[in-house]
């Protein structure tokens, strides 16, 4: 099986094209991998930033939330006292009316 020089040159050309294509693919894949790492890093930084902002926002709003909760507790106590006064008044009027 003999190969003529023209076929050998064609094979060499195909090998060169294959090597060039492989190098181009390698560059593209490295770029894609780099882009994925950068994207992942930015995403992590974004989530950490959101957590930090949320934490400091809570620290800033916490005194106001405590005041609102204390006010709500005081309203409940006031309502309980009013209910007990109304109950004792109705018991006193029902007892004195008999």
SVG drawing of the C-alpha trace seen along z (x, -y; Angstrom):
<svg xmlns="http://www.w3.org/2000/svg" viewBox="-83 -53 89 55">
<polyline fill="none" stroke="black" stroke-width="0.4" points="0.0,0.0 1.7,-3.1 0.8,-6.6 1.6,-9.3 3.1,-12.6 -0.2,-14.5 -2.1,-12.4 0.6,-12.8 0.4,-16.6 -3.4,-16.5 -3.0,-14.5 -0.4,-16.9 -2.8,-19.8 -5.7,-18.0 -3.5,-17.4 -2.5,-21.1 -6.1,-22.2 -7.1,-19.7 -4.3,-21.1 -5.4,-24.7 -9.0,-23.8 -8.0,-22.0 -6.0,-25.0 -9.0,-27.3 -11.3,-25.0 -8.9,-24.9 -8.8,-28.8 -12.6,-28.9 -13.0,-26.3 -10.5,-28.1 -12.4,-31.3 -15.7,-29.7 -14.2,-28.1 -12.8,-31.5 -16.1,-33.2 -17.9,-30.5 -15.5,-31.1 -15.9,-34.9 -19.6,-34.5 -19.6,-32.2 -17.4,-34.6 -19.7,-37.6 -22.7,-35.5 -21.1,-34.6 -20.1,-38.2 -23.7,-39.3 -25.2,-36.9 -22.7,-37.8 -23.5,-41.5 -27.2,-40.9 -26.7,-39.0 -24.5,-41.8 -27.0,-44.5 -29.8,-42.5 -28.0,-42.0 -27.1,-45.7 -30.6,-46.7 -32.0,-44.5 -29.6,-46.0 -30.7,-49.5 -34.4,-48.7 -34.3,-46.5 -34.8,-49.3 -37.9,-50.5 -39.2,-46.9 -38.7,-46.5 -40.6,-49.8 -43.5,-48.5 -43.6,-45.1 -43.5,-46.8 -46.4,-49.1 -48.3,-46.1 -47.7,-44.3 -48.9,-47.4 -52.0,-47.5 -52.7,-43.9 -52.2,-44.6 -54.5,-47.6 -57.2,-45.4 -56.9,-42.8 -57.3,-45.4 -60.3,-46.9 -61.9,-43.4 -61.3,-42.7 -62.9,-46.0 -65.9,-45.4 -66.2,-41.8 -66.1,-43.0 -68.5,-45.8 -71.0,-43.4 -70.6,-41.0 -71.2,-43.8 -74.3,-45.1 -75.7,-41.6 -75.1,-40.8 -76.5,-44.1 -79.5,-43.9 -80.7,-40.6"/>
</svg>
